[in-house]
Structures are given as structure tokens and as C-alpha cells.
Amino acid sequence: MLSNFLRKQQYNYVRNTFAKSAEGIVKKQLQEIRKAGTWKAERIINTQQSASIGVEGTQNKVLNFCANNYLGLSNSPDLMEAAKDVIDSHGLGLSSVRFICGTQDIHKKLESMIAQFHRMDDTILYSSCFTANGGLFEGFVDPVKSKVAILSDSLNHASIIDGIRLNKKARRMRYNHIDMQDLENKLIEAQDQDIRIITTDGVFSMDGDVAPLKKICDLADRYDSIVMVDESHATGFFGKTGRGASEFCNVLDRVDLINSTLGKALGGSSGGFTTGKQCYIDMLRQRSRPYLFSNTLAPAVVGASIKVFDILLKSTELRDKLERNTLYFRDKMTKAGFDILAGEHPIIPIMLYEGRLANEFADEMLKRGIYVIGFSYPVVPKGEARIRVQISAGHSKQQLDKAIDAFIEVGISTTTITRLEPNGSKKYLRFLENSTNFYFPVSSSGDEATISLYSDTCLFDLYFTTGMDYPTESDDDKLKLSKTQKSNACLSTISLEKKETKNNAQIGQLLYVTSKTDNTTNRLAIKVTVQQTTNIEKTTASLVISVILLAICCLITMIIIVFLSRKGNTDRKR
């Protein structure tokens, strides 16, 4: 009895000691996350997901520009009605996996509609796209009977990375982000494998850049490989008819497998799928562990998703509106002076580069009724912090304008509007009404001043303008401004390195140095002042004369020193 009691006490002591040790370690790591500024706080929404939402801590509703609600369907009355109808007819859930007693007629109908939409043979449903990616690579083929190589883009989504890790017997190879030469090198290395699978995001979620799927498919044909594309940030809205990056790149009939989600553009609830050739889907039904060991997709989600694909198969109206909203927002933000990554996707990264600035910027935007999130390391690489804006078909033009105005207001107050540096690089600082960027020697004559602009290595086309309106190009190299000619005047263009340009402007006039590159316009305000009334030629002549006079003085001084030195030696000899 005593020995049993002692053993129990010893066991409890060891267990409690370990628990306290583990708890301490976890708490310490949590403190480190907070200290690093990477703690992920969750804002509480108390309304339906929409273009306009209620957030705890704010008195009024705010405009949501950070949801994956691309088509604005998250609170669609038609979808909610469809979900309610299916609950009435098919119940709340199945309490089973698919192959036992978890497959209803609506599941087969949805799988057929998805295959029809993506022009594939068949579809298999999962509880999420994360699960679909987790069930694809291990269940696709028997690794004991076949050697498999999986080639993955280095910036693929975490779900793809985790899914690949589950296939421990496959040869796992990463190629540099959208680097086709590196992919080809990896394919050559993998020629000793029976099966080669190239997997990539169709659209990468942080930058909104599109995978070069045509080149990927060309390499797949050349090296006998299978192509799998994750279309989570493309299904329903990207491409001419919303069929994703595969359609956008004109390779819809060349992709073997497509994984995507029902939880973003297609209503925003949950669910994912793999669609592809019949033999591949049949194999997944037999071997994919998340499919075999997870409950079937809830009837309400299935019913709403059927309604979504019914809409998508009949019309591109929502997709077309989203495209218009995206182009409008990109154009206005670019003209306002923000650095945004080029592209056509409704994911629009506003590059701020500094993590703390991105977070502060997002907080200031919320105060102005705009809900956006700052992304920084480790979510994105160091030095590439940004605010990721996501446009929706649910946004009105007035809502877009409100967001743009707020960005400009915060951009000016938080030092994020672009200015030019002498070497042509960009810095994100507030507008400066001085000439710290370039050298502006000024000479005056009457009511006019001449500005000479120097830039050691200027990579931009530069304009002088007399107002906030954007400049128009002029054929005149030198345009003289009179007192009445003040607005919308282009004084000069600098497009070559180390080029000097002289122009006339009124003294005291507020001008703007404006850069234009790739249709991007940025401004830097300067004021015309006359601190030195001599012009360049007189300054140069004065400098030459000064140097000559200085040389003469030095020569005379040396002669006097030599004379005095010789006189001193003569006196000592005496």
C-alpha cells in the first residue's frame, strides 16, 4: 500500500513538474512573439460579412477592404435562401464520411457543376481547400509502387507545402518563385522518377502575381509531367469568364488538376475541392485520407455553392464589375503617388516596406472608416511590409473613392507618399517643400527666375508643373511662364542621365517636380527662390577668377617666405 502511494506521488510530481515546465516555455515564446511585434490580434466583427461591416470598438460601420469576398456574395440573400432551403430538405449534416453514408444527391450535383465550370471530368469535395491540398499529394498515387517527384513553387501557400510534406516517400523539390529556368533544371533532375507533379498557386495571395502557367505547361509537356494549380484566389472571378488563372493564361485545357475553395469568392462559408481527370479523382476517392476520414461537407454549404455555380455558369456580371472596380482603384492609387505592385488582380499590395509603418497606417485608416490590415515579417519578407487591399464587386464607386481619399490623407500625414531621391530610387516620406532632392541653382532677371536642374543618375522623366494637376507633355524644351500662365504648364522633360535643363519660372512660384514611369505619377513640391542672383555663367566666371587670385596670392606668399628666409640666413652669417 505504502509503495503504491509513493509511486503515485512520484508520478504526480513528475507530471506536474513537466506541465509547469512546458507552460513556462510556451508563455516565454508568447512573450517573444509580442515583443517582436508579430502578435496576431483578432478584430471582432458584429455584423454579416459585407463591403460595410460593424467592428467592435468603432461607433460606425467601416468599409472592408481586406476580405476574400471578391464577388460580394458572403451575405447574398439568394445564397442564404438556398442554404436554408437545403437545410429543410436535406438536414443539418450527415454524421458520416462520404463512403459510409455521407453522400447525398446534392453532393454529386455540386461535384458535377464544378467539373463543368472548370471543364474537367469529375470533382471530389473536401471541408476546405487546405484539406484538399493535404489529401492530394499523399493519396494521388501509391508511393511504394511508383517513384514520385513533386516540384513546388517556393512561394506556394502553406497548405500546399504541408500537403507535400505528408508524402514522405516522394522526392520533394522547390523551384525559385516563377523561375522557369530553375523549374526546368529541377525537371531534368527528376527524370529518374516515374511521375512528376508540378504544383503552383494560380495567383499568389500576398503579391497578387500570376503564375506563368503557359510556360509551366510547356515544360510539363516537354518533360512528361502533371500540372496542378491552386485557384483559391482566382475561381469565380479571374480570367475572361472567371475560371481562374488557367483561363487567364489560356491553358484551361492543359492543366491536369485544379484545387480551389468555396470559402472565398464563392460565398465565403467553407469547403474545397479537387477537380481533374477521371482517373485522378477516382484514385483520390480511394486513397485521400482527409476525404476518407472526415465528415462530409454540410448540406447548407453544398446548397449555397450550387446556387453560386448556377450564377457563374449563366453570367459574368459580378466578375465584370469586380474587374472595373479593380482597374479604377489601381489607376487612382497609382496617380496618387502610392507604390503598388503592378497587375490586374483585385489583390492590390500598397507597398510601405516598414512593418511598424504598415501597422500604424492600418490603424489610421480604421479611424477614417476603412478596414485594412498591415502585413509584415514573417508573413512577408523583411523590408516588404505592405497593406494588402482586396477589392470586391460589392464595393460601390463611392466606397472606393472614400478609401482612396483616406489612403491619400494618411499617406501624406504618415510620410508614405513617394518622393524621388537623386539616384532615381524611391523613398516613402512626406511631401517636402524644398530642394533637398536635387540642386536648384537659381538666377533672376526682373520678374522671372531661371532654374537649372541637376541629377546625377535620374531614371525618370521629370516635369515642372505649376499646379497639383498632372502635367501634359510639351514639345517645347523651354517654356517661359508669364504671370498669367500658371497652371497645367509643362516646363521640361528630363529622360537622360546627367542632363542639365534650364527653365524660366516666376520668383516665389510653387512648382512640383513630377516623375512619370510606367504610367506612374509622383510629385515633389519645391518653391522658386532667389538666394543667389548670379546666373550659372557668372558663377562659373567668378569661380575661375577666384581660383586665379588665390593662386597669385599663394605665389606671392611663397616668394615673400623665400625672400625672408634668405635674408635671415645672411644676417646669421654676419
Phi, psi and omega in degrees: 000313182296318181295321177296320179296317180294320178297320180294319179295319179296319179297315180297321179297313181297317182296315181293322179297315179296317181298316180294322179295315179296318180297319179296319180297315181295317180298321179296318180293325176296321177297321180295322178296316179297317182297324181285352180077019182251015179292132182262099177274149182249119174280140186264121177264132182244024176224180171295154173291131185194180174294333178235124187227160172263133181235132178301136181098353176241142182284321183249164175295153179239157177275129185265116178239029180222017179263158174275021184278059191301321183264001179069028187260001186298331177237032180296124178302324180295318180290319180295323177294319178297319179296318179295319180298319181290325176300319179296322185269330187236001175088182183277320182200180184251343181053038183195160170278168188298314191281351178268287177210043185243013180250118176254169179299328181291328177296316180292324179295316179296318179300321179292320180293321179296316178298320178296317181298316182270002179059047177245177182279315186204170183220148174236132184267146175229172180285342177196166175289330175303316179291323178298317177293326178291335182262354186280306195285328178281325185268354186295321182206154179287111183291343178287323184269341183221142175272129187236136171244132178244119183252118189237137174299140186294341180252021177299158181298153182303327181293325176292316180300314181293323179296320179295322180299331182292335177270087187287342182265351179283156173274110186263124186227131177252133174251152181301149187307120181044033178263102186287331177292318178294321177298317180297319178299319179292322178296322177296318178297330186267013183292346178276358179270154180286322183228136176238125180245119173264123181236137182206151165293142173288313174235128181275129197289335182277319184257344183072017179276152187256135178295141179284074190294329178296315179294323178296316179293324177298316178293323179297320177294319183292325185246023173051064184232163177261142179248125175240131182236131173269115185256026186302323180260033181212330185299127175099343187215344183254140189097166187302321179241017176082019182268014169099186181297331178299319176288319180303322181266005177062042178229028184302327181270004182247352179272135185273322183222138174234125171254141178201183187236152170263359190259012177242261183293335189268043176111336172077014182274276178195180179104150177210176182200160167239129177234142183178202180293150189302316183297324180291318179293320178299319179295320179295324178296333181272331192234344186287113188296316177299328178287320184284332189240017176237149177302150179292161181296136184299140181305322181299318178295319180296316181297316178295321182291324175300319179295321179300310183291332174297320178293313184294326181285343182260331189207152174250020185302312181293318179299319181294320179294320178299319179298317178297316179299319181296311180297321180297311182295316179300315183296313182294319181291324177294315180293333179287347176107006180277150177268107178241146180289133184295152178157185181239359186277150177290354165281116185235100179283122174266105189283123178241338170076326180256128184300314181295321179297320180298317180292317179295322180298315180298320178297318179293325178294321179297323178298336180260013174086019180240121183265105174225164183236138174274136178246131180218181180301136012264005179295322174235161180301155178302140179080007180234033179297147182202168165256123180265109177269137176235119183273149181232152172293343178283348178281136173272167178298323179296322178291321176297316180297321179297318178294317180298316179298320179294319177300315181296316181298313179290325180300320179288317184285334182251020171064045182241357176284142187292139164232163181264143174259161183303330182271008178089356180280167182253140171236153183250088184227168182288163176303138179239128178264060176205185186246039182290342182280320184229171176264130182236074173297132186234137172233153185237153174207102182072234183265009183237155177232147178253127180253129173250122184256129178240138172216125184297311178218087181262121183262006186243160165277128184245145179228148165261128174231157185256008180208179181281347178294153181287143187286155171249143184291146180236145177285340182283129175291322183233118181242118183277131180264126172267178182294333183267343182261094190237332189248152175057033181254129177263120185271321183196167176230134175240115181236353180250152178291147175054041179254136180257135179230137178244137180216161180258140177206155181287143178296135180084358181286142177269117180247169178228124170280123186238129177259143176226122176210129182053044180065017177258133182240130177226153184234150170225120184281138173223160175243138177282118177230159179238092178266333177234121185275354179277143178276180186298317183295317180294323179297317180296316180297317180298321181294318179296315179299318180298318180296317180297314180298320179297319180296319179297317179299317179297320181295314180298318180299317179296320179297317180297316181298317180296318180298313180295324180295317180292322179297321179295321179294322179296318180296321181293325180295326178290000000 
